[in-house]
Amino acid sequence: MDFRLLKDKTQAVLASLDHRYLNDLPVFQDKNPSAENLAAYIFTELSRQINAGPLRLRSVSVWESETSQATYQGPIHD
């Protein structure tokens, strides 16, 4: 996949979260918008757009600080 296309798709998902009170978003009505849940949400949204043909999104990491991060790893497909 072209990195520009990947960047555009990633930015579109992040734009839906940027400058928003995350607790008000429907996806976070019943769960805490923690780094772990944000990584899972971003993974789910990106994989819907990227997982076509032989391409598979493997993981998404969300950094809270320089030393604190959460990674969501999706299912492994052969």
PDB file as gemmi writes it, atoms N, CA and C in Angstrom:
CRYST1    1.000    1.000    1.000  90.00  90.00  90.00 P 1                      
ATOM      1  N   MET A   1       0.845  -1.170   0.000  1.00  0.00           N  
ATOM      2  CA  MET A   1       0.000   0.000   0.000  1.00  0.00           C  
ATOM      3  C   MET A   1       0.889   1.232   0.000  1.00  0.00           C  
ATOM      4  N   ASP A   2       0.504   2.194  -0.764  1.00  0.00           N  
ATOM      5  CA  ASP A   2       1.218   3.456  -0.823  1.00  0.00           C  
ATOM      6  C   ASP A   2       1.126   4.146   0.545  1.00  0.00           C  
ATOM      7  N   PHE A   3       2.253   4.613   1.049  1.00  0.00           N  
ATOM      8  CA  PHE A   3       2.276   5.229   2.373  1.00  0.00           C  
ATOM      9  C   PHE A   3       1.419   6.493   2.441  1.00  0.00           C  
ATOM     10  N   ARG A   4       1.308   7.198   1.336  1.00  0.00           N  
ATOM     11  CA  ARG A   4       0.467   8.403   1.315  1.00  0.00           C  
ATOM     12  C   ARG A   4      -0.999   8.017   1.553  1.00  0.00           C  
ATOM     13  N   LEU A   5      -1.440   6.951   0.907  1.00  0.00           N  
ATOM     14  CA  LEU A   5      -2.804   6.469   1.084  1.00  0.00           C  
ATOM     15  C   LEU A   5      -3.034   6.007   2.524  1.00  0.00           C  
ATOM     16  N   LEU A   6      -2.060   5.294   3.079  1.00  0.00           N  
ATOM     17  CA  LEU A   6      -2.145   4.856   4.467  1.00  0.00           C  
ATOM     18  C   LEU A   6      -2.230   6.060   5.403  1.00  0.00           C  
ATOM     19  N   LYS A   7      -1.420   7.064   5.151  1.00  0.00           N  
ATOM     20  CA  LYS A   7      -1.428   8.280   5.971  1.00  0.00           C  
ATOM     21  C   LYS A   7      -2.779   8.978   5.875  1.00  0.00           C  
ATOM     22  N   ASP A   8      -3.340   9.082   4.682  1.00  0.00           N  
ATOM     23  CA  ASP A   8      -4.640   9.730   4.504  1.00  0.00           C  
ATOM     24  C   ASP A   8      -5.738   8.988   5.259  1.00  0.00           C  
ATOM     25  N   LYS A   9      -5.734   7.670   5.174  1.00  0.00           N  
ATOM     26  CA  LYS A   9      -6.744   6.867   5.871  1.00  0.00           C  
ATOM     27  C   LYS A   9      -6.595   6.994   7.383  1.00  0.00           C  
ATOM     28  N   THR A  10      -5.362   6.999   7.857  1.00  0.00           N  
ATOM     29  CA  THR A  10      -5.105   7.155   9.291  1.00  0.00           C  
ATOM     30  C   THR A  10      -5.553   8.527   9.772  1.00  0.00           C  
ATOM     31  N   GLN A  11      -5.234   9.556   9.012  1.00  0.00           N  
ATOM     32  CA  GLN A  11      -5.632  10.908   9.402  1.00  0.00           C  
ATOM     33  C   GLN A  11      -7.147  11.072   9.430  1.00  0.00           C  
ATOM     34  N   ALA A  12      -7.857  10.391   8.533  1.00  0.00           N  
ATOM     35  CA  ALA A  12      -9.314  10.467   8.520  1.00  0.00           C  
ATOM     36  C   ALA A  12      -9.892   9.864   9.802  1.00  0.00           C  
ATOM     37  N   VAL A  13      -9.348   8.735  10.238  1.00  0.00           N  
ATOM     38  CA  VAL A  13      -9.819   8.115  11.484  1.00  0.00           C  
ATOM     39  C   VAL A  13      -9.486   9.024  12.666  1.00  0.00           C  
ATOM     40  N   LEU A  14      -8.275   9.543  12.705  1.00  0.00           N  
ATOM     41  CA  LEU A  14      -7.872  10.406  13.819  1.00  0.00           C  
ATOM     42  C   LEU A  14      -8.660  11.704  13.848  1.00  0.00           C  
ATOM     43  N   ALA A  15      -9.056  12.210  12.687  1.00  0.00           N  
ATOM     44  CA  ALA A  15      -9.835  13.451  12.630  1.00  0.00           C  
ATOM     45  C   ALA A  15     -11.181  13.296  13.328  1.00  0.00           C  
ATOM     46  N   SER A  16     -11.725  12.082  13.322  1.00  0.00           N  
ATOM     47  CA  SER A  16     -13.003  11.852  13.997  1.00  0.00           C  
ATOM     48  C   SER A  16     -12.860  11.907  15.520  1.00  0.00           C  
ATOM     49  N   LEU A  17     -11.632  11.848  16.011  1.00  0.00           N  
ATOM     50  CA  LEU A  17     -11.354  11.885  17.453  1.00  0.00           C  
ATOM     51  C   LEU A  17     -10.778  13.224  17.912  1.00  0.00           C  
ATOM     52  N   ASP A  18     -10.149  13.944  17.004  1.00  0.00           N  
ATOM     53  CA  ASP A  18      -9.412  15.156  17.338  1.00  0.00           C  
ATOM     54  C   ASP A  18     -10.338  16.267  17.831  1.00  0.00           C  
ATOM     55  N   HIS A  19      -9.938  16.894  18.914  1.00  0.00           N  
ATOM     56  CA  HIS A  19     -10.667  18.004  19.526  1.00  0.00           C  
ATOM     57  C   HIS A  19     -12.096  17.626  19.882  1.00  0.00           C  
ATOM     58  N   ARG A  20     -12.284  16.392  20.313  1.00  0.00           N  
ATOM     59  CA  ARG A  20     -13.610  15.915  20.711  1.00  0.00           C  
ATOM     60  C   ARG A  20     -13.529  15.425  22.147  1.00  0.00           C  
ATOM     61  N   TYR A  21     -14.622  15.555  22.866  1.00  0.00           N  
ATOM     62  CA  TYR A  21     -14.721  14.962  24.195  1.00  0.00           C  
ATOM     63  C   TYR A  21     -15.062  13.498  23.959  1.00  0.00           C  
ATOM     64  N   LEU A  22     -14.073  12.625  24.111  1.00  0.00           N  
ATOM     65  CA  LEU A  22     -14.204  11.229  23.704  1.00  0.00           C  
ATOM     66  C   LEU A  22     -15.331  10.502  24.425  1.00  0.00           C  
ATOM     67  N   ASN A  23     -15.621  10.885  25.642  1.00  0.00           N  
ATOM     68  CA  ASN A  23     -16.715  10.233  26.377  1.00  0.00           C  
ATOM     69  C   ASN A  23     -18.071  10.455  25.721  1.00  0.00           C  
ATOM     70  N   ASP A  24     -18.205  11.490  24.898  1.00  0.00           N  
ATOM     71  CA  ASP A  24     -19.465  11.777  24.218  1.00  0.00           C  
ATOM     72  C   ASP A  24     -19.643  10.999  22.923  1.00  0.00           C  
ATOM     73  N   LEU A  25     -18.596  10.367  22.421  1.00  0.00           N  
ATOM     74  CA  LEU A  25     -18.702   9.603  21.180  1.00  0.00           C  
ATOM     75  C   LEU A  25     -19.459   8.303  21.434  1.00  0.00           C  
ATOM     76  N   PRO A  26     -20.322   7.913  20.508  1.00  0.00           N  
ATOM     77  CA  PRO A  26     -21.104   6.680  20.711  1.00  0.00           C  
ATOM     78  C   PRO A  26     -20.250   5.454  21.041  1.00  0.00           C  
ATOM     79  N   VAL A  27     -19.105   5.325  20.413  1.00  0.00           N  
ATOM     80  CA  VAL A  27     -18.263   4.147  20.643  1.00  0.00           C  
ATOM     81  C   VAL A  27     -17.758   4.061  22.082  1.00  0.00           C  
ATOM     82  N   PHE A  28     -17.680   5.201  22.772  1.00  0.00           N  
ATOM     83  CA  PHE A  28     -17.174   5.220  24.144  1.00  0.00           C  
ATOM     84  C   PHE A  28     -18.269   5.486  25.178  1.00  0.00           C  
ATOM     85  N   GLN A  29     -19.523   5.286  24.811  1.00  0.00           N  
ATOM     86  CA  GLN A  29     -20.619   5.469  25.758  1.00  0.00           C  
ATOM     87  C   GLN A  29     -20.569   4.451  26.887  1.00  0.00           C  
ATOM     88  N   ASP A  30     -20.157   3.225  26.559  1.00  0.00           N  
ATOM     89  CA  ASP A  30     -20.155   2.146  27.551  1.00  0.00           C  
ATOM     90  C   ASP A  30     -18.762   1.704  27.966  1.00  0.00           C  
ATOM     91  N   LYS A  31     -17.736   2.430  27.518  1.00  0.00           N  
ATOM     92  CA  LYS A  31     -16.372   2.069  27.910  1.00  0.00           C  
ATOM     93  C   LYS A  31     -15.500   3.308  27.996  1.00  0.00           C  
ATOM     94  N   ASN A  32     -14.484   3.202  28.802  1.00  0.00           N  
ATOM     95  CA  ASN A  32     -13.540   4.282  29.041  1.00  0.00           C  
ATOM     96  C   ASN A  32     -12.675   4.505  27.801  1.00  0.00           C  
ATOM     97  N   PRO A  33     -12.503   5.761  27.370  1.00  0.00           N  
ATOM     98  CA  PRO A  33     -11.622   6.013  26.222  1.00  0.00           C  
ATOM     99  C   PRO A  33     -10.146   5.975  26.625  1.00  0.00           C  
ATOM    100  N   SER A  34      -9.739   4.861  27.194  1.00  0.00           N  
ATOM    101  CA  SER A  34      -8.343   4.662  27.595  1.00  0.00           C  
ATOM    102  C   SER A  34      -7.482   4.467  26.349  1.00  0.00           C  
ATOM    103  N   ALA A  35      -6.193   4.498  26.522  1.00  0.00           N  
ATOM    104  CA  ALA A  35      -5.281   4.273  25.397  1.00  0.00           C  
ATOM    105  C   ALA A  35      -5.526   2.901  24.780  1.00  0.00           C  
ATOM    106  N   GLU A  36      -5.804   1.913  25.614  1.00  0.00           N  
ATOM    107  CA  GLU A  36      -6.068   0.557  25.113  1.00  0.00           C  
ATOM    108  C   GLU A  36      -7.319   0.531  24.237  1.00  0.00           C  
ATOM    109  N   ASN A  37      -8.383   1.179  24.710  1.00  0.00           N  
ATOM    110  CA  ASN A  37      -9.628   1.207  23.936  1.00  0.00           C  
ATOM    111  C   ASN A  37      -9.515   2.087  22.700  1.00  0.00           C  
ATOM    112  N   LEU A  38      -8.748   3.157  22.791  1.00  0.00           N  
ATOM    113  CA  LEU A  38      -8.501   3.985  21.603  1.00  0.00           C  
ATOM    114  C   LEU A  38      -7.744   3.198  20.544  1.00  0.00           C  
ATOM    115  N   ALA A  39      -6.734   2.454  20.947  1.00  0.00           N  
ATOM    116  CA  ALA A  39      -5.969   1.647  19.996  1.00  0.00           C  
ATOM    117  C   ALA A  39      -6.869   0.615  19.321  1.00  0.00           C  
ATOM    118  N   ALA A  40      -7.755  -0.018  20.083  1.00  0.00           N  
ATOM    119  CA  ALA A  40      -8.678  -1.005  19.516  1.00  0.00           C  
ATOM    120  C   ALA A  40      -9.645  -0.339  18.543  1.00  0.00           C  
ATOM    121  N   TYR A  41     -10.152   0.824  18.891  1.00  0.00           N  
ATOM    122  CA  TYR A  41     -11.073   1.559  18.014  1.00  0.00           C  
ATOM    123  C   TYR A  41     -10.385   1.943  16.703  1.00  0.00           C  
ATOM    124  N   ILE A  42      -9.201   2.519  16.810  1.00  0.00           N  
ATOM    125  CA  ILE A  42      -8.464   2.935  15.618  1.00  0.00           C  
ATOM    126  C   ILE A  42      -8.148   1.718  14.753  1.00  0.00           C  
ATOM    127  N   PHE A  43      -7.751   0.611  15.391  1.00  0.00           N  
ATOM    128  CA  PHE A  43      -7.478  -0.621  14.650  1.00  0.00           C  
ATOM    129  C   PHE A  43      -8.722  -1.064  13.872  1.00  0.00           C  
ATOM    130  N   THR A  44      -9.850  -1.087  14.536  1.00  0.00           N  
ATOM    131  CA  THR A  44     -11.091  -1.535  13.902  1.00  0.00           C  
ATOM    132  C   THR A  44     -11.450  -0.656  12.711  1.00  0.00           C  
ATOM    133  N   GLU A  45     -11.380   0.649  12.891  1.00  0.00           N  
ATOM    134  CA  GLU A  45     -11.740   1.574  11.815  1.00  0.00           C  
ATOM    135  C   GLU A  45     -10.766   1.483  10.639  1.00  0.00           C  
ATOM    136  N   LEU A  46      -9.473   1.424  10.932  1.00  0.00           N  
ATOM    137  CA  LEU A  46      -8.480   1.330   9.849  1.00  0.00           C  
ATOM    138  C   LEU A  46      -8.541  -0.012   9.133  1.00  0.00           C  
ATOM    139  N   SER A  47      -8.751  -1.075   9.869  1.00  0.00           N  
ATOM    140  CA  SER A  47      -8.756  -2.396   9.235  1.00  0.00           C  
ATOM    141  C   SER A  47      -9.923  -2.532   8.266  1.00  0.00           C  
ATOM    142  N   ARG A  48     -11.024  -1.843   8.522  1.00  0.00           N  
ATOM    143  CA  ARG A  48     -12.156  -1.850   7.586  1.00  0.00           C  
ATOM    144  C   ARG A  48     -11.759  -1.269   6.232  1.00  0.00           C  
ATOM    145  N   GLN A  49     -10.859  -0.324   6.242  1.00  0.00           N  
ATOM    146  CA  GLN A  49     -10.440   0.338   5.011  1.00  0.00           C  
ATOM    147  C   GLN A  49      -9.217  -0.308   4.362  1.00  0.00           C  
ATOM    148  N   ILE A  50      -8.361  -0.897   5.180  1.00  0.00           N  
ATOM    149  CA  ILE A  50      -7.069  -1.394   4.690  1.00  0.00           C  
ATOM    150  C   ILE A  50      -7.101  -2.867   4.336  1.00  0.00           C  
ATOM    151  N   ASN A  51      -7.824  -3.663   5.091  1.00  0.00           N  
ATOM    152  CA  ASN A  51      -7.795  -5.112   4.905  1.00  0.00           C  
ATOM    153  C   ASN A  51      -8.520  -5.523   3.624  1.00  0.00           C  
ATOM    154  N   ALA A  52      -7.807  -5.407   2.528  1.00  0.00           N  
ATOM    155  CA  ALA A  52      -8.345  -5.820   1.232  1.00  0.00           C  
ATOM    156  C   ALA A  52      -7.271  -6.623   0.520  1.00  0.00           C  
ATOM    157  N   GLY A  53      -7.671  -7.704  -0.101  1.00  0.00           N  
ATOM    158  CA  GLY A  53      -6.691  -8.532  -0.790  1.00  0.00           C  
ATOM    159  C   GLY A  53      -5.670  -9.074   0.190  1.00  0.00           C  
ATOM    160  N   PRO A  54      -4.396  -8.993  -0.172  1.00  0.00           N  
ATOM    161  CA  PRO A  54      -3.356  -9.578   0.688  1.00  0.00           C  
ATOM    162  C   PRO A  54      -2.962  -8.689   1.882  1.00  0.00           C  
ATOM    163  N   LEU A  55      -3.460  -7.474   1.944  1.00  0.00           N  
ATOM    164  CA  LEU A  55      -3.073  -6.556   3.022  1.00  0.00           C  
ATOM    165  C   LEU A  55      -3.861  -6.829   4.289  1.00  0.00           C  
ATOM    166  N   ARG A  56      -3.157  -6.787   5.424  1.00  0.00           N  
ATOM    167  CA  ARG A  56      -3.787  -6.953   6.724  1.00  0.00           C  
ATOM    168  C   ARG A  56      -3.105  -6.038   7.728  1.00  0.00           C  
ATOM    169  N   LEU A  57      -3.915  -5.259   8.410  1.00  0.00           N  
ATOM    170  CA  LEU A  57      -3.400  -4.428   9.494  1.00  0.00           C  
ATOM    171  C   LEU A  57      -3.091  -5.342  10.664  1.00  0.00           C  
ATOM    172  N   ARG A  58      -1.907  -5.238  11.227  1.00  0.00           N  
ATOM    173  CA  ARG A  58      -1.481  -6.123  12.326  1.00  0.00           C  
ATOM    174  C   ARG A  58      -1.718  -5.529  13.700  1.00  0.00           C  
ATOM    175  N   SER A  59      -1.372  -4.236  13.860  1.00  0.00           N  
ATOM    176  CA  SER A  59      -1.516  -3.635  15.182  1.00  0.00           C  
ATOM    177  C   SER A  59      -1.572  -2.118  15.073  1.00  0.00           C  
ATOM    178  N   VAL A  60      -2.056  -1.512  16.151  1.00  0.00           N  
ATOM    179  CA  VAL A  60      -2.086  -0.053  16.287  1.00  0.00           C  
ATOM    180  C   VAL A  60      -1.574   0.270  17.677  1.00  0.00           C  
ATOM    181  N   SER A  61      -0.680   1.242  17.767  1.00  0.00           N  
ATOM    182  CA  SER A  61      -0.158   1.705  19.063  1.00  0.00           C  
ATOM    183  C   SER A  61      -0.600   3.140  19.299  1.00  0.00           C  
ATOM    184  N   VAL A  62      -0.991   3.416  20.526  1.00  0.00           N  
ATOM    185  CA  VAL A  62      -1.364   4.759  20.953  1.00  0.00           C  
ATOM    186  C   VAL A  62      -0.418   5.135  22.083  1.00  0.00           C  
ATOM    187  N   TRP A  63       0.259   6.252  21.893  1.00  0.00           N  
ATOM    188  CA  TRP A  63       1.217   6.727  22.900  1.00  0.00           C  
ATOM    189  C   TRP A  63       0.559   7.790  23.760  1.00  0.00           C  
ATOM    190  N   GLU A  64       0.643   7.611  25.083  1.00  0.00           N  
ATOM    191  CA  GLU A  64       0.142   8.602  26.035  1.00  0.00           C  
ATOM    192  C   GLU A  64       1.237   9.599  26.416  1.00  0.00           C  
ATOM    193  N   SER A  65       2.459   9.131  26.390  1.00  0.00           N  
ATOM    194  CA  SER A  65       3.616   9.958  26.704  1.00  0.00           C  
ATOM    195  C   SER A  65       4.831   9.306  26.034  1.00  0.00           C  
ATOM    196  N   GLU A  66       5.999   9.862  26.282  1.00  0.00           N  
ATOM    197  CA  GLU A  66       7.216   9.290  25.687  1.00  0.00           C  
ATOM    198  C   GLU A  66       7.497   7.874  26.176  1.00  0.00           C  
ATOM    199  N   THR A  67       6.981   7.526  27.330  1.00  0.00           N  
ATOM    200  CA  THR A  67       7.304   6.222  27.913  1.00  0.00           C  
ATOM    201  C   THR A  67       6.086   5.335  28.156  1.00  0.00           C  
ATOM    202  N   SER A  68       4.908   5.781  27.783  1.00  0.00           N  
ATOM    203  CA  SER A  68       3.691   5.021  28.058  1.00  0.00           C  
ATOM    204  C   SER A  68       2.876   4.855  26.780  1.00  0.00           C  
ATOM    205  N   GLN A  69       2.629   3.592  26.426  1.00  0.00           N  
ATOM    206  CA  GLN A  69       1.857   3.337  25.216  1.00  0.00           C  
ATOM    207  C   GLN A  69       1.041   2.067  25.366  1.00  0.00           C  
ATOM    208  N   ALA A  70       0.003   1.956  24.529  1.00  0.00           N  
ATOM    209  CA  ALA A  70      -0.824   0.752  24.479  1.00  0.00           C  
ATOM    210  C   ALA A  70      -0.881   0.293  23.029  1.00  0.00           C  
ATOM    211  N   THR A  71      -0.793  -1.001  22.831  1.00  0.00           N  
ATOM    212  CA  THR A  71      -0.862  -1.567  21.485  1.00  0.00           C  
ATOM    213  C   THR A  71      -2.005  -2.565  21.428  1.00  0.00           C  
ATOM    214  N   TYR A  72      -2.837  -2.416  20.389  1.00  0.00           N  
ATOM    215  CA  TYR A  72      -3.882  -3.403  20.129  1.00  0.00           C  
ATOM    216  C   TYR A  72      -3.418  -4.227  18.938  1.00  0.00           C  
ATOM    217  N   GLN A  73      -3.400  -5.517  19.114  1.00  0.00           N  
ATOM    218  CA  GLN A  73      -2.980  -6.426  18.058  1.00  0.00           C  
ATOM    219  C   GLN A  73      -4.192  -7.223  17.606  1.00  0.00           C  
ATOM    220  N   GLY A  74      -4.503  -7.117  16.329  1.00  0.00           N  
ATOM    221  CA  GLY A  74      -5.653  -7.821  15.789  1.00  0.00           C  
ATOM    222  C   GLY A  74      -5.352  -9.287  15.540  1.00  0.00           C  
ATOM    223  N   PRO A  75      -6.380 -10.021  15.104  1.00  0.00           N  
ATOM    224  CA  PRO A  75      -6.183 -11.442  14.815  1.00  0.00           C  
ATOM    225  C   PRO A  75      -5.208 -11.638  13.673  1.00  0.00           C  
ATOM    226  N   ILE A  76      -4.461 -12.704  13.743  1.00  0.00           N  
ATOM    227  CA  ILE A  76      -3.487 -13.050  12.710  1.00  0.00           C  
ATOM    228  C   ILE A  76      -4.200 -13.849  11.617  1.00  0.00           C  
ATOM    229  N   HIS A  77      -4.066 -13.366  10.401  1.00  0.00           N  
ATOM    230  CA  HIS A  77      -4.635 -14.066   9.243  1.00  0.00           C  
ATOM    231  C   HIS A  77      -3.488 -14.523   8.344  1.00  0.00           C  
ATOM    232  N   ASP A  78      -3.563 -15.721   7.864  1.00  0.00           N  
ATOM    233  CA  ASP A  78      -2.535 -16.196   6.929  1.00  0.00           C  
ATOM    234  C   ASP A  78      -2.900 -15.847   5.503  1.00  0.00           C  
TER     235      ASP A  78                                                      
END                                                                             
